[in-house]
Amino acid sequence: MNYVSPWDRLLASLRSWADAREVKDGIEVSFTSGAGRRTVEIVMTPSGWDELAEVIGRESPDSIKRRLLTLEDDKSFLVCDSGVELIASSTRDLPADEFADFNPDPGGQWVVTDKAGNVVSRFADWTDEDR
């Protein structure tokens, strides 16, 4: 029986509609879209793809094709975030986390609501005096 790795299946799928070649830490994909010819690099290791496609089932060769064809013009990279997701970026690096410096106001609270908007769970900021 011939085993074909998920990485090799991804490469074969990409090569069926685009020019795809392995590069250091990823795959470079060149294709023609409505805006003309473009090249996008998928910054991801084979183990990252295995995690995305096989373990958590978040991506597939078809979803990668859709993402590449609809990628914004100012984004030339899809960067793998530790095997969790592919994030569009203008560089080989992950974009800055917009919530990295988020700090809720004191006294605020987090709530979970149901579809009707009713609070079903609540987490409030507690002080040491409240313990």
C-alpha positions as CSV (number, residue, x, y, z in Angstrom):
1,M,0.0,0.0,0.0
2,N,1.3,3.4,-0.9
3,Y,1.0,6.0,1.9
4,V,0.8,9.6,0.8
5,S,1.4,12.1,3.6
6,P,-1.1,15.0,4.2
7,W,1.7,17.4,3.1
8,D,2.2,15.6,-0.2
9,R,-1.6,15.5,-0.8
10,L,-1.7,19.3,-0.2
11,L,1.1,19.9,-2.6
12,A,-0.6,17.7,-5.3
13,S,-3.8,19.5,-4.8
14,L,-2.2,22.9,-5.1
15,R,-0.3,21.8,-8.2
16,S,-3.5,20.8,-9.9
17,W,-4.5,24.4,-10.3
18,A,-1.4,26.5,-9.6
19,D,2.4,26.5,-9.6
20,A,3.4,25.3,-6.2
21,R,6.9,24.6,-4.9
22,E,8.3,23.9,-1.5
23,V,10.4,26.6,0.1
24,K,12.1,26.9,3.4
25,D,9.3,26.6,6.0
26,G,6.5,26.5,3.6
27,I,5.0,26.5,0.1
28,E,5.2,29.2,-2.5
29,V,2.0,29.2,-4.7
30,S,1.7,31.2,-7.9
31,F,-1.6,31.5,-9.7
32,T,-3.8,33.7,-11.8
33,S,-6.8,35.3,-10.3
34,G,-9.2,38.1,-11.3
35,A,-6.5,40.6,-10.4
36,G,-3.9,38.9,-12.5
37,R,-0.9,36.8,-11.6
38,R,0.2,36.7,-8.0
39,T,2.4,34.7,-5.7
40,V,1.5,33.8,-2.1
41,E,3.6,32.0,0.4
42,I,2.1,29.6,2.9
43,V,4.4,29.8,5.9
44,M,3.9,26.4,7.5
45,T,5.8,23.2,8.2
46,P,4.5,19.7,7.2
47,S,3.8,19.0,10.9
48,G,1.8,22.3,11.1
49,W,-0.3,21.2,8.1
50,D,-0.8,17.8,9.7
51,E,-2.1,19.5,12.8
52,L,-4.4,21.8,10.9
53,A,-5.8,19.2,8.5
54,E,-5.6,15.9,10.2
55,V,-5.8,16.5,13.9
56,I,-8.2,19.5,14.3
57,G,-9.7,19.3,10.8
58,R,-9.7,23.1,10.4
59,E,-8.3,23.2,6.9
60,S,-8.3,21.1,3.7
61,P,-6.7,21.5,0.3
62,D,-10.0,23.0,-0.9
63,S,-10.2,25.5,1.9
64,I,-6.6,26.5,1.2
65,K,-7.5,27.1,-2.5
66,R,-10.5,29.2,-1.5
67,R,-8.4,31.2,0.9
68,L,-5.6,31.8,-1.6
69,L,-8.1,33.0,-4.3
70,T,-9.8,35.4,-2.0
71,L,-6.8,36.7,-0.2
72,E,-6.6,40.5,0.0
73,D,-4.2,42.2,-2.4
74,D,-2.0,43.6,0.4
75,K,-1.6,40.1,2.0
76,S,1.1,37.9,0.4
77,F,1.4,35.3,3.1
78,L,-0.7,32.8,5.0
79,V,1.1,32.2,8.3
80,C,0.5,29.1,10.4
81,D,-0.2,30.0,14.1
82,S,1.3,26.9,15.9
83,G,-0.9,24.4,13.9
84,V,-4.0,26.2,15.1
85,E,-5.0,28.4,12.1
86,L,-3.6,30.1,9.1
87,I,-3.6,33.9,9.3
88,A,-3.3,36.3,6.4
89,S,-0.3,38.6,6.7
90,S,1.7,41.1,4.7
91,T,4.9,39.5,6.0
92,R,6.2,36.0,6.9
93,D,5.5,36.8,10.5
94,L,2.2,36.6,12.3
95,P,0.5,40.0,12.5
96,A,0.5,41.7,15.9
97,D,-2.3,40.4,18.2
98,E,-4.7,43.3,18.4
99,F,-5.8,42.1,21.9
100,A,-2.4,41.5,23.3
101,D,-2.5,44.7,25.5
102,F,-6.2,44.5,26.3
103,N,-6.8,45.0,30.0
104,P,-10.5,45.3,31.1
105,D,-11.5,48.2,33.3
106,P,-11.6,47.4,37.0
107,G,-15.0,46.3,38.2
108,G,-15.9,45.0,34.7
109,Q,-17.2,41.5,34.1
110,W,-17.2,38.8,31.4
111,V,-20.5,37.2,30.7
112,V,-21.8,34.5,28.4
113,T,-25.2,34.9,26.8
114,D,-27.5,32.5,25.1
115,K,-29.0,33.2,21.6
116,A,-31.8,35.3,23.2
117,G,-29.2,37.6,24.9
118,N,-29.9,36.2,28.4
119,V,-26.8,36.0,30.7
120,V,-26.2,32.3,31.4
121,S,-22.8,32.6,33.0
122,R,-20.9,35.4,34.7
123,F,-17.3,36.0,35.7
124,A,-16.7,39.2,37.6
125,D,-13.4,40.8,38.7
126,W,-13.0,39.8,42.4
127,T,-10.7,41.5,44.8
128,D,-8.7,39.8,47.6
129,E,-11.2,41.3,50.0
130,D,-14.1,39.4,48.4
131,R,-12.5,36.0,49.1
